């Protein structure tokens, strides 16, 4: 059976500093991609990961070490956890002291 997909929803997480940011969808979402970009560099290894709080949806995507404007993309998406329930939580977690980044999570409504 084929599924018709409407325009994708892009969730933007603006990390001013390392840590976790949450988004609560008003409908069920399925994550199909995640891309991050360093906006403020620091001399440490930096990465981001997407989760539904309880389980990781993506692997830890590297954003390099001391490199501004570097793009990083999730290498894997776990098909056991990529669905985020309506009123659930989609979380972006950034690691790397002193680093700021923007993470874009691409989803479609299910």
Rosetta blueprint (number, residue, H / E / L):
1 X L
2 X L
3 X L
4 X L
5 X L
6 X L
7 X L
8 X L
9 X E
10 X E
11 X E
12 X E
13 X E
14 X E
15 X E
16 X L
17 X L
18 X L
19 X E
20 X E
21 X E
22 X E
23 X E
24 X L
25 X L
26 X L
27 X L
28 X L
29 X E
30 X E
31 X E
32 X E
33 X E
34 X E
35 X E
36 X E
37 X E
38 X E
39 X E
40 X E
41 X L
42 X L
43 X L
44 X L
45 X E
46 X E
47 X E
48 X E
49 X E
50 X E
51 X E
52 X L
53 X L
54 X L
55 X L
56 X E
57 X L
58 X E
59 X L
60 X L
61 X E
62 X E
63 X E
64 X E
65 X E
66 X L
67 X L
68 X L
69 X L
70 X L
71 X E
72 X E
73 X E
74 X L
75 X L
76 X L
77 X E
78 X L
79 X L
80 X L
81 X L
82 X L
83 X E
84 X E
85 X L
86 X L
87 X L
88 X L
89 X L
90 X E
91 X E
92 X E
93 X E
94 X E
95 X E
96 X L
97 X L
98 X L
99 X L
100 X E
101 X E
102 X E
103 X E
104 X E
105 X E
106 X E
107 X E
108 X E
109 X E
110 X L
